[in-house]
Structures are given as structure tokens and as C-alpha cells.
Amino acid sequence: EGVRELLGEGGLPSVANWADEIRKDRPETAPWHFVNIPRDQRGYNPARDCVTPRAGDCVVAAIERFRSVLADRSRSKQDRAEALKFVTHLVGDIHQPLHCLKDHEGGTALEVLVEGERMNPANEKPWNLHAVWDTVVIQRAGVSEEDYTRTLTDWLDRQSVEELPLPADRNLGDHYFRASQPVVGDRLARAGARLATMLNEIFR
């Protein structure tokens, strides 16, 4: 009921990708989508991992901020609706393992091939591992961005990606994508359950 009051009949699926769509016009929001945890560290340390470009600019802090806004009934409906849009998307982001990895800039600096193709046809830029996990891996698993978002610190887990070693030639093919499908399913289930729990606590 609380979600419908803020978002209308479209609900969460209608805003699943909103936070990505506004990044071009609101570049200050870009750091809110990830957190830079070094590969050799297992836990999240805000003083180390959530300081670039400034303290509090990472997905963990952003979720906490927007959760507080959403729970504050004295805030305007517009403020709370925007907070809900961010929470919906960022909870999905925090379950995409490469959004939580500092090495290779979260995979964006690690160029790969997708079945022999170097260029991403969506933006005519070279494929990188992060983009593959944001798009191709999810598509090959048979789910959509909206599904992934629909369905805090203890959520951070990068182990699954590290258990899927890249081929020596970095050419990702059917074997890699089939091996990644259980990871996507697991993250989808976790994201959905945790988002539901958070929203139930806020709106009850």
C-alpha cells in the first residue's frame, strides 16, 4: 500500500531502472551505485571504502540515507518517492558483485570479448567485465533488469564472481554465461527478499 501511494499503479517494476536513467543529468549520483572494497579485504570499512569522491558517497551509505528519508513521514511525498526509487535500484546494485569491488575499477577497466566481439553494440564502446555482468549475464539468465531489482553491509559479497575465472583470452562465451546463471539466480533471490524485508519494516 505504501509503495502504491508513492509510485502509483506501476509499482516497483516501473522505476527499476530510473536511477540509471538519470545519471547523465545528475552525475553526483554516480558514486551511489557502488562501493570500492579491495579484493584482499573481506569486510566493509566505511572509512576505507566509502570516501571517494567524498565521504558517504557509496552504495551502502546511499541506501541508508534513502531508507531514512523513506521512513520519515514528515518528508514530502516527492522526497519519499525519489528515495523509494533509489532504494529499489540500489538494493539491486549491491547484489551485483562487481558493484562492490575496487580492483579494475569494479570491472569497468577490464576489457573482455563477448563471443568474439570487442564492441558493445548498445553504446559502441569496448565491452568490459562490469558491463557484461550488468547486461549480458542477466539477459542470458532469462531475467530482466526489472526482475533483478524487484526481487546492508552484510549483503556485500564478491566471491561468486571470483569463482568464475576469466578465460585466458578474456573471450566470454556460452560456457561462462551458463556458469554464471546460478549466481544471478542467487543474487536475484537475495535482492528481492532483502528489499521486501526493508520495505515491510518501513511501511508497516
N, C-alpha and C positions, 0 to 999 in steps of 0.2 A: 504494500500500500504506500509506504514512504517513497519507494523508487518511482512508482507511477505518479505520485504527486509532484515529484521534481522533474521527471523526464517525459511524462505523458505516456500514451499507449505503446510507443515504440520500445520502451524499457531499455535494459542494459545493452542488448544487441545493437540498438540503433546508434549507440555512442561508443561502441567498442574501439573504433579507430580514430576517434575525434582528437585525442591528444597527439597523435602523429600528424594528423592533417593540419593542425595549427602551428606546428613547429617552425615553419618558414616565416610566418608572420609574427611569431612570439619566440625568437631564438633563445630568450632567457630560460625557457622551459626545457631546452635540450638536455642539460645535465640531470634532470629529474628522472630520466628513463634508465639510468644505470648506476652502478657503484663499482669502484675500482679496487677490488680485493686482489692482492698479489697471489700468484699461483702457489707460492710456498706457505701461505697462511690459510688456516682452516676456518678461522673465525672472523667476524666483522668487528672492526675497531673504528668508530666514527672519527676519532682524531687523526687516524691514518688514511682512512678510505673515503671519507666524505668531506673533503676540503677543497676540491677543485671544481670550478674556478674559485669558489669561496665556500666557507664553512656552511654546512647544511644543504649543499647542492648535490644531492644524490637521491636515488630512488627510495631508499629507506626513510630518510628524513622527509621527503616529499609525501610519502604515504602517511606518515604520522601527522604532518601538518594538515593535509586534506581530510584525514579522518577526524581531526579535532574540529575543523570547520563544519564538516558534515554533521557532527554530533551536536553542534551549538545551535539550538533552536532560535537564538536571538539574532543569528545572521540572516541576511536576506535570502529569499528563495533563489535568486540568481547566483549568489555566492555558493550556496549549498548545492545547487545543481551542477555548477562547474566543478566543485570539489568531488562530487559523485562521479562525474565523467573522468576526472583524473584518477581517482581511486580504482575505478573499473579497469582502466587501461594499465595502470602501473602495477597492479597486482599481477596481471598477466606478464608484464615485462620482467618482474622479479623472478618469475618462474622460467624464463628463458635463460639458460645457464650462461650464455655469453654476455648478458647484460650485467653480470656480476664478476667479470674477470678483467684484471688490469692488463695482463700480457697481450701484446699485439693490439693494444687499444680495444680490448674486448672482441678481437677477431676482425675488426674493420681494417687493420693494417696487414692482414694475412690474405694475400690474393690466392684464389683457387680457380680451378676449372670446373664447370658443371657439364658433365658428359662431353668433354672436349671443347666446350665453348668458353671463351675467356670473358666475353662481354655480357652483361645483364641487359636483356632487351627492354626491360622496363624503364631503365634510365640511361642506357648506352654507356655505362661505366663498367670497369672490370669487376667481376664477381669477387667478393671477399667472404670469409667464413661466416661473419656475423649476418650478412645479408642472406646467405644461404639458409641459415637457421631461422631467420625471420620470415622467410617466404617459402623456398622450395621444400625444406624439411616438413613444414606444417602442411603444405599442399599435398605432398606425397603421402602423408599420414592420413589424408582424407578428412582433414578438419579445416575450418576457416579461421581467419583472424578473430571473427566474432565468437566462434566456438571457444577459442583458446582463452579469450578474455572473460567470457561469461562464467565459464565453468570455474614478526617481521624479521627480524634478523635471523630467526631460526629457520626461515624459509630459504635462505641463501644456500644453494648447492650447485657446484660446478662439476662434480665428479662424473656425472653422466657423459658430458661432452669429452672429458679427458679419457674416458674408457673407449671412445670411438676414435682410434688413431687415424690420422690422415694418410692416404696413400703417398708413397714416396714422390710421385709426380704431381700430387695435390689435385688430381683429376677425380672429382667426386661422381660416382656412377650409381647404378642400381643397388649394388651391394651396400654401399654406405647409407643410402636412403632407407633401405629395408632394415638395416641395423638400427637406424635412428628412430623408427616408428614406436617402439616401446617407450623410449624416452619421452616422446611427445605425448603419448597417452598418459604416462605417469604425471607429467607436468600439468596436463590439462585437468586431470582429476584433482590434483593438489590445489591448483589455482582456483578452480570452481568451488571446492569445499571451503577454502580459506576466505574467499571473497564472500560467500554466503554467510559464513560464521560472523565475519566482521559486520556485514550489513544488518544481520539479525540483531546483533548486540546494539548497534546504533539506533535502529528503528523500533525496537521493542518498547 
